[in-house]
Amino acid sequence: MRDVLVWYLVLQLLTLAGLPLSFAWLRRLPSRGFAVAKTLGVLLVGVVFWWGGIAQLWANTAAGAVVAALAVLGVGLWLMRNRWAELRPWWERNREFVLATEFLFALAFLLWVIVRALQPQLETAGGEKWMEIAFLNAVLRAPSMPPHDPWLSGYAISYYYLGYHLVGMITKLAAVPGAIAFNLGVASWFALTATGAYGVVYDLLGGEAPGRALFGPLLLVVTGNGQGFLEVLHARGLLPARFWAWLDIRNLSQPPQPPFSWRPTRYFWWWQASRTIRDYTPWGAEQEIIDEFPAFSFTLGDMHPHLLMLPVAMVLVTLALNLYHRAGEAESFPATRAQWERWVYRLWPLAGYAVVLGALGFLNTWDFPIYWALLMGAFVLGRARRAEASPLLDRLIEALPEAVALGVLSLAFYLPFWIGLRSQAGGILPNLFNATRLPQFAVMFAPLLIPVAGIVATAVRRTRLHWLQLLAWSMGALMGLLLVGIVLGLLVGYPHIMAVLRGQPVPGMEHIAPQTFAESFLIRLMNPWTALVLAMAVVGSVVALFRDDAAQRLPTFPLLLVLLGALLTLAPEFVFLKDVFYNRMNTVFKFYFQAWVLWSLAGSWWLGQTVADLRARRAHRVKPAALGLALLLIGVGLVYTVLAVPQRAREHGTPWTLDGMAWLRLQHPDDWEAIHWLNENVTGTPVIVEAPGANHGSYRYEGRVSALTGLPTVLGWAGHQRQWRGTYDEQAAREQALQRLFTTTSLEVVADILARYEVRYIYVGPVERALYTPAGLDKFAERYPVVFRNAGVVIYEVTP
């Protein structure tokens, strides 16, 4: 309980660092950014703390974090110097909102602390926790920035690690062990995201009726997709076998089998919700597709970058809304000033936005262009609202300097990170053989479909766009996209295509007949429905935004959120980003996740506004039925969360604790004792050697010592290293060296390998004894002193 309370108080203190800046900066919003002030404080203090470490101004300690917090507070107080008089009237107007925000944060934090205490294990499989605790512990151990890679000694982390740095900063300030901080971090990020969504919807609703803004956290972080409801129907034996075969969702495609129950009992059934979309290769093999959503991610409890970015996404949506209102204001800069002064006046306000946007690239690089587009879309649409505004297309062209400046500044502020980043990304590939089936897409986004459709329908109706015209334009857009995909496929696959035409074997596809590809492509063409629906949403939104005028009263900003979400879900129908998996798994994962974020915020606005319209009796006659159906589908989505959270806890069956290492003490007591000794007695970042996750190994027990201590090892999960660095050359060389180290009986060879990788400690435990011969392990005792020993583990120290 002490750790929970101290952690909460640290977050509140960081709020004080961000609140003055938020109040002064986001003055065009009813909330003045109060709901994202906590996240803004954590983020900006963390960024200043990181830059101080990079510049060697201070060490990676709690004292350095305090100095960074004082610097952020100082900037905020300076910006507030002429605005203190605004504080009291704002408080009087928004007292209910402020109190509700603080209550929501405390409640959400406490709720998810309980959830994490029921399932605290930092596991080796079923998620990414092993990797994430490795990064967090490495950040905690690193004397300065950038932190070392715990699974590839001698290298810095080649990954977007800012989120782990932020959690590590709070951990240092709260003086909490890393294994406990992991679970507290997930709980606090849940609460930060919930309050951020609450603030966004409150501002979208114009600062009225704080109760209706609760739709924001409900849709974003609590509601699941339709999979949980289907699991209940399947477990109960409802609906015919033909329906389940037609739906074709993994583990549900087979007919229900007795004994039947109203509660799903299949092991790991809740995991299936993140695998609703199903793809196949042209020869019929299933391809795994990830389609996570926030409620699943928080239930799983992985501290992965796509979860760590969520509160910052709320900050960016808030900033975009502020920028939308700011851009709509008339210019006040004197025309008599010099041209360079006018350019400075025009572009310098973007610097603050670039700090936050650039941090998002550091948090989860995939999302950087998405929120860059959101900020620029808000800027352009805001400027189009001016009385003297030129057509929207002209505004797009006029905004090019801002677009370039925002992108360049966002990268420049985090240049050390970008210089050190290596990636597996290798361009764009066409999606020629898989179209998302509309039923599966509907299951994935079930709670959001009616609100999103309501926003688009309202915009189309107010702009008087006929549905036949909308359908025709959408089909034309699809044909153009398909043509681009075919051309891209021909360019990318030209060597293979020519080989097939010549009758020559293609490596890895020697047994595949050419007509198999043609048949698969034809099947893909016969399934255009998801793409067509999304294209209609895109075309309808774009036409509405271009035709917008004051008389139509379009929901411009929510419509922009819908448009970006539709583009994100439409893109994987035609292209995907090339990575080591050579399919659209990660593209669907990253794009659908952000579509859920954007659509949930826009949908929450629609729900809140519709309730207000019905109360004021100014709603269209269709709205009561649409609202009822929307609430019904939200209830369908809530089935997942209500059942998945307790099911996840039952799978562990351990006593309540926030210590993520408690399970290790029960299941691997010798390793636990040795790892605890290392954490208590070894300072700094000396290199250790343990059995690696060899042969591209990941999601296994190897790498446990480096993960749970943060000490760099010669090689950890090699497969993940390949994903992070885009190559396997270094890992392969280290695999061979470690194989020799643990098998040779030559002490000269051992000394040479240990010196090459600057190893300080040799860890020999149950994993090493299971993989290597006694002769290969006992030789270490001939030269190196033992610094720790228990029944199953020996740790040797490599001395000069």
N, C-alpha and C positions, 0 to 999 in steps of 0.2 A: 504493500500500500504506500510505503514511503516513496518508492521509485515512481509510482503513478502520480502522486501529488507533486513531487519535485519536477517531474517532466511537464506537467500541466502548468506549473508556475513559470517555468522557463519559457514555454510558448507564450504565456501572457506577457512576460517581460519583452520578448521579441516583438509582440504586438505593439508595445509602447514605442519601439524603435521605428516601426513602419507606419503607425497611425498619423503622425503629423504630415508625413510625406503624402500619404494617401488623401488626407483631407484637403491639402493644398493643391494636389495634382488633379484629382478627379472631381473637381468642383462643379462640373456640368451634370453630375448625376445626383439624383435625390439621396442616395446612400452615402455619397462622398467616398465610396470605396471601403466603407467600414467593414463589410463582410469579408473582404480580401486583404484587410490590413495585416492579419496574422501571417498569411502566406507571403505578402509583400515584405514584411519584416524579416521573416526567415530567409527568403530568397536574396534580398539585397544585402543583408548582413553576411550571408554565406558567400555571395559573390565577392564582396569586399575582403572577407576573410581569405578566400581563395587567391585573389590577386595579391594580397599581402604575402601569402606563402610563396607564390610564384616569384615575386620580386624580392624575396628574402627579407622582408621588412619585419616579420615576426615568425615565430615557430608555430607549428600546428598544435596549439595548446588552447585551453579554455581562456587564458589571458588574452591571446590574440583575438579570439572570438569576441571578447568583451570590448576590446579596442575597436573592432569592426562595427559592433553594435552602436557604440558611442559616436562613431563617424556617421553612420546612417541617421541616427537621431539628430545629430548636429545639422545635417543637410535639411532634414524635415523641419526642424525648428527655424532655420533660416528662411525657408520657403513660407513658413507660417507667420513671419514677422508682421505682416500687414493684414492678417486674416483672423486674428483672435476674436474680433468682434462678431464674426460669423458663427462662432461655435455655439453660443447659447441659443439663438433662434433655431439653428439646425437641430440641436438636442430637443427642443420643445416640440418641433414638428415630427421628429423621428424617434422619440423615446421608446415607443412600443417596438419599433424595428430593432433598435440597439439591444434592448433587453431580450427580445426573441432570438437574436443572433447569438448572443452569449449563452443563452439557455440551450439553444440548438447545438452549439459547439460542445458544451459540457456533456450534454446527453449523448450525442453521437460518439464522442471520445470514450465515455464510460461504457457505452453499449459495446463498442468494438474492442475495448480492453477485455471485457468479459468474453467476447467471442474468441479473441486470441488466447486468453487463458484456458479456454476449453480445447484448443488445438494448437499448442505452442511449438510443436516439434519443428526443428530445422532439418528437414528430411533430405535424403540423397536422391530421391526419385519422386515422380509425380509433380514436378515443378522445378523451379530454378533456385530454390532457397540455398542450396549448397554454394552456388556461384555468388549469390547476393550477400550471404554472411561473409564469404571470403573477401568481397570488395569492401564491405563495411568495416571488417576488422583490419584490412589493409589501410583504409583511410584513417582509422583510429591509431594505428601504429606508425604511420608515415611521419617522419620528422618535419617534412615540408612538402610542398606541392611540386610536381604531380605525384600522386601516390604510386608505389611500386605495384607491379602485377603479382599477386600472390601465387599464381599458377605458372609463371614463367620468369624465374629469377633473372635479374639484370635488366629487365624491361619495365617501363611504366605501363599503367593500364591503357590499353587501346580500345576504349569503349566510352560511351557517354556516361560518365560517372558522377555528374554534379549532384544527382539525387542522393547518392551515398555520402557525398561530402556534406550535404545539408543535414542528413540524419546524424552523421558523425559529429557535426558541430553541436547539435542539440545534446548528443550523448556526452560530449566532453563537458558542456555546461551543467548538465544534470548529474554528472559523475555516476553513470549507470553502466553496468557491464554490457558488452556488445550483444550477447545472447538475449538479454532482456530488452535492450534498446531496439532490437529488430522488431519485436512484437509491439512495443509502444510506438514505434515509428509507423507501422501499418495502421494502428488505431488512430494516431494523430492525423495521418494523411486522409483517412476516411472522414474524420471530422472537418478538416480543412476543406475538402472537396464539397462536403454537404453544405457548409456555410457559404462557400463561394457560389455554389449554384443558387442558394437562397437569395444572395445579394444580387446576382445577375437578373433573376426573374423579378425581384422587387423593383429594380431599376427599369426593366422592360415594361412593367405595369405602371410606371410613372410614380412610384413611391406611394402607391395607395394599397390599402388592405394587406398588411403583412401576412395575414393568414393564407391568402391565395398563393403567395410566393413559395409556400411549402411544397407545391407541386415540383419545384426544381430539384431539391434533394430526393424527393420520392422517386421521380423518373430516372435521375442520373445514377444514384448509387444504391438504391434499395430495390427497385423493380428489376426482375430478370426477364429473359425472353420467354417464349411460349413452350420451351422444351419441358419445363417442370410439369406443366399441366398435361402435356402429352404422356409423360412418364406415369402420371397418376392413372390416366385412361388405360394405358397399356398394362400397368400392373393389376388393374381391376378386371382386365379381360374384355374391355369394351371396344366397340367398333370392329368391323370384319377384317379378316386377314388381308383382303384386297386393298383396303385403305392403307394399312401399314406398309405393304409392299409398294404401293404407288408413292407414298410419302418418301420412302427410301432414305431414312435417317438411320445411321449406324446403331445397332443394338435394338432398334425399334422396328426394323424392317421385317423381322420374323414374327409369326403369329404369337399372340400372348399365350403363356403356358401357366397352368395351375401350379401351386396354390395361388389364388387371386387375393389381392389386398388393396386397400385404399391408399396405402403408402408404398412407394417404390422400395424394393428390398435388394435390387441388384447391386453388387459391390461397385462403388465408384459411379453410380448412375448420374450423380450431380455433375461429374466431369463432362458427360456427354453434351451438356448444353453448350460447351465451347467447340463442339464438332458437329454443328447442325448442318452446315453446308458440306456436300459430298461431291468430290471430283473423281474422274477416272482417266487413266491413260487410254490412248487409242486401242490398246490391246486388252483393256478391261481390268487392269490392276487399279485398286483404289489408291488415291493420293490424299494424304492427310491435309485438311484445311482447318485453320484455326479461326474461329469467329468469336473471340471473347467479348464480354461486355463488362462494365465496371462492377456490377454486383457479383459476377463470377470471380473476377480478379480479387476483390476484397474477401470473398469467401475462401478462395484458395489461399490467400495470404502471402503470395509471392511479392517481395519488394523489388519488382522489376521496373525498368524505366517507364513502361507504358502506364504503370500505376503511379509512379512517383511524379509524373508530369501533370497529373490531373488537377491539383490545386493551382498550379501555374497556368494551366489552360483556362481556369476560371478567372485568373488575373487578366489574362490576355483578352478574353471576351469582354470583361469589364473595361479594359483599356480601349478596345475597339469601339464599344458603345460610347465611351467618352470622346474618342476621336471623331466618331460620327457626328456628335452634337457640336464639337469644336469646329469641325470643317464646315458646318453649315452657317457659322457666324461670318459676318462681313469682315473684310480685311481692314485693319486699322493702322497699318504701317504707312508713314508719309511717303508720297510718291517722289518727293524731292531728294530723298536720300540716294547715296551712290548705289550702283547696281550690285556690287559685292555685298553691301549691307542688306539689301533686299533679299539676296540669296541666303545669307546667314539667318535672317529673320524667318525666312520661309522654311528652312530645313532644320534649324537647331532644335525645335520642339520634338523632332522625331528621335532625338538621342535617347530620351527616357524610354520610349517605346522599344528602341533597339536593344537597350540593356535587358529588358524582360524577354523580348523575342529571341535574342541571341542566347539567353540562358535556356530557353526551351530547346534550342538546337543542341546544347550541351547536356540537357536532360534526356532527350529522346529525339535523335537527329531526324528521324522520319517525319516528325510533326512540324519541323521548321517551315517548310514551304506552305503547309496548310494554313498556319496562323499568320504567316506573311500575307497570304492571299486574303485572309479575313480582315486584317488591319487595312490593307490597301483598298479592299472592297468597301469597308466602312468609310474610309477617307473620300473615295470617289463619290459614293452615294451621298455622303454628307455635303460635299461641295455642290452636288447637283440640286440640293434643296434651296440654294441661295436664290434670292429674288432675281439676280442678274445672271443666273446660271445659263450656260450654253448647253446644248444637247449632251446626253450622257457619254456618247462616243467621243466627243471633244474633250470631255472631262477625263476620260481614260487616257487620252494622249497627253493632256496637260499634266497628269499626275506621274508621268514617267520619271522626272527627277526625284520625286519623293519615293517612288518604288525602288529606284536604284540606291538612293541614299539609305533607305531603311535596311535594305539587304546588305549593303557594304558595311554599314556601322554595326549591324548585328553580328557579322562575322569578325569584324576588327576587334570588338570588345572581348572576344574570347579566342583570339588568334593562337595563343599557346596550346589550347585544346585542339584546334583544327590542325595545327602543324603535326601534332603527335598522333592524330587519329589514323588508323588503318581500317579498311572496310572490306567486307566480302562483296559489296554491291558491284555489279559489272554491267550496268546499262539496263535497257528496256527490251523485253521480249514480247512477241504477240501471243495472245491467248486464242488459239485457233480451234481448240477441241473441247473446251468446257464453258458452258453457260450456266449460271446459277439458276436452278429451278425455282420458279415463282413460289410454290408452296413452301420450300425450305427458306426462302428469303422472308416470306410472311411469318413463319415461325420465329425466325431470328429477330425481327423488328416488330413483333405483334403489338406491344404496348404503345408504340410510337406512330403506327401507321395512320390512324384516324386524325390525330392532331396535325401531322405533317400534311396529309391530304387536305385537311381543312384550310390550312394556310395557303396552299397552292390554289385550291378551288376558289377561295375568296379573292385572291389576286387576279386569277384568270377572269372571274365573273366581273370584277370591277373594271378591268381593262377591255371588256367586251370581245374577248378572243373566242371565236366559235370553236367548239370541240372538234369538228371535222378538220378545221384548219390546223388546230393544235396537233391532231393525229397525223396529218399529212407532213407537217414540218418535222415531227418527231421521227417518223419513218425515214424521211430523207436524211436526217442527222445520223440515224443508225446505219443506213447504207454507206454514208461517207466514212463513218468510223470503221465499219467492217472492211471497206476497201483499203483504208490505211493499214488495218491489221494484216490483211492479205499481202500487201506490198511489203510491209515490215517482215512478215514471215518469209517471203521469197528472198529478201535480202539477207536475212539472218541464216536461213536454212538452205541457201543456194547450193553449197557443196553436197549436202546430203540428198537434196532433191535430184541433182544431176546424177549422183551415184545410183539412186533408185531407178531412174529412167534408163540408165545403162545396164541395169541388172546386177550392179555390184553390191556386195554386202555392206551395210552400214554398221559400224562397231556398236555392239550392244543391242542391235535390232535385226540380227541376221535372220531370225525366224518370223519376222513380221512381214506379211504380204503388203504390197503397196496399196491394194484396195482397202485395207484396214484403215489407213489414214483417211482415205476419201469417204468411207462410210462414217467414220467418227466426225469428220468435218460436216457432213450432211446432217447428222443428228444434231450437231451444234446449231446449224442454221434453222432447224425445225423447232428450236426452243428459244425464241427471241423475247419471251413475254416479260421477264424481269427487266431486261434492257429497255424494252419499249415503255414500260411503266416509268422507269427512271428517266428515260429521255423525255417523256411528256412532262415530268416534274421539272427537268432542267429547262426545256424550251419554254414552258409556261412561266417559270420564274424569270427567265431572262427577258422575255417579251414584256412581262409586267413591269420589270424594273426599268426597261428602256422607255416604256410608255407612261411611266409614273408622272403624276402631277398632283398638285395640292388638293384638287377636287376629289381625287379617287381615295385619298386617305389610306394608302397601302401600308401594311405592316412591314416597312422596308427592311428594318434590321432583322426581325425574325425570318423574313423571306430570304435574306442573304444567308442566314444560317442553314436554312433548308436547301438552298441552291448548292452550297459547298458540300453538304452531306450527300446530296444526290450525285454530284460529280464524283465524290469519293467512292460511292458504291457502284457507280456506272463504270468507272475506269477499269476495275478488274475483269469486267466482261470482255475487254478487248486487249488489254496489255497487263503485264506484271513486271516487277523489278527483278532482275536476274540476281540470284544468290546461289549458295552452294546446294540448295535443294532443287533448283531448276523447275519450280512450279509456282503457283500463285498463293501458296500457303501464307507466307509472311505479308504479302501485299493485301490479301483479304483481311488478315488479322489486323494490321495497322490501320488500314483505311476504314474498315467497318467499325472499329473501336472509336475512331474519331467521329464517324458519322453518328454513332450513338450519342456521343457527347453533344454534338451540335444540334441534333434533332431533339434530344431530350430537353434542352434549354428552350428551343423554339416551341416545342410541343407544350411545355409548361406554361409559356406565355399564352398560347392558344387556349389552354384549359382555364387559366385564370381570367382571361379576357372574356371567354364564353360564359363563365359563371357570372361575371359582372354584367354582361349584356342581357342575360336571362333575368337577373334581378331587376335591371332597369327596363325590361320589356322592350328592348330594342334589337333583339336577336332575330336572325333569319329563321324561317319556320323549320328549316332542316336542322338547326343547331341543337335543339333539345335531344333529338334522336341520336345525333352524332356524338354529343356529350355523353349520353348514356352508354353508347357502344364503346366509346373511348375508355370510360371508367370500368366497363366490364373487361376490356382487354388489359387494362392495368391490373385488375384483380387476377386475371390469368397469369400475368407476369409475376405477381407477388407470390403465387404458389411456389415458384422455384425457390425464392429466398427463404420463405417460411419453412420449407422442408429441407433445403440443402444445408443450412447452417447447423441445425441439430444433427443431421445425418453425418456431416463432416466431423462433429465433435464425438459422435458415437464410434466412428472408425478408429479413433485414438484411444479412448477409454482410459486416459491417464488423469491423475489428480490435477486440480486447478493449479496452474503456475504460469508465470510469464517467462520463465527461464527456458529458452529454446534448446538448451543442452541437457535438460533434466532427463530426457529419454536416453541419452547416451550413457548416463550413469547406471541406468537399469539394464540396458541391452549390451553395452560394451564397457564394463566398469574399468578394465585395464587402460583402454584408450582414454577414457574420461579422466582418470587420475593423472595420466601422463600429459594430456593436453592442459589440464588445470595447472600442473606444475610449470609447464612452459609459459602459460599466461602470467603466472605469479612471479617467475624467476628470471625470465629472459626479456630484456628490454631492447629497444631498437629493432632493426630489421635484418638480423643475421640469416643467412640462407640455410634451410634445412633440406634434407633429402628423404623422401618417402616413396613408396610404390606409386607410380603414375597411373593415370587412367589411359593406358596405352591403346594403340590401334584405334585411334579416334575415339577413345572411351569417354563417355559422359554419363551422367545420371547413375553413378555408382559410388561405392563407399570410398574408393581411392580418392586421395586429395583431402581427406578429412582433417589432417593435422594442420595443413596450411589454411584451410577454410575456417577452422574454428580458433585459430590463433592469429591469422593475418600475416604470419611469417612467410616470406617467399620460399617456394620450393622450386626445384629444378624443372619439374613438369607436373602439372595437375591434370585437369580435364583437357586432354589434347584436342578433342573434337570441338569444344567451345573455343579454344585458341584458334583453330582454323577459321571458325565463323568470325571471330573478332579481327583476325589479321588477313584473311583472304588467301593464305598460303599455308602449306604444311611442311615446308623445308626445315625450319628450325626445330619443330616438334619431332620430326622423324629423326633428326640427328641426335636429339636428346633421348629419345626412346632407345636408340642403339647404345648410347653411352650408359644409360641407367641399367639396361640389361646386362652389360658387361660389369658394371659396378657391383650389382647384386649377385652375380654368378661366378666371376673370376675368383681365383684364389691367390692371384698375384697382388701383393701389397703395393708394388710399384705402379701397376695399372690403376689401382684404387686411388693412390695418392695423386696421380696425374689427373684423373677425372674430377676428384674433389677440388683440386687446385684450379682446374679450368673453370669450374662453376662457383668457385669461392664458397664452398660449403663449410658451415660451422658445426652443424649438428646432423647426426645420422640417426634416423628413427627406425627401429626394428620392432614391429608389433605383430598382432595376429594376421593382418593382411599380408605383410612381407613374408611371414613364415609359411603362409598358404601358397604363395607364388614362387618362392625361391628355395633352393636346397639348404640344409643346415650348414654344409661346408661353405657355401657362398656367403652366409650371414655370420657365422662364427668367427670368420677371419678378422672382422673389425676389432674384436677384443684383443688381438695380438698387438695392435699399435695404438688404439685410441682409448682414452680413459672413459669410464662410465660415469655419467653425471646424474642419471636417474635409472631406477630399476624397480619393477614390480613383477607380479607373477607372469604377465604376458608381454611387457614392453621393456625394451632397453633403449636408452638414448646415449649415444656416444658423442663426445665433443672432439672436434678436429682441432688439434693444437699444432702450432708451428713445429 
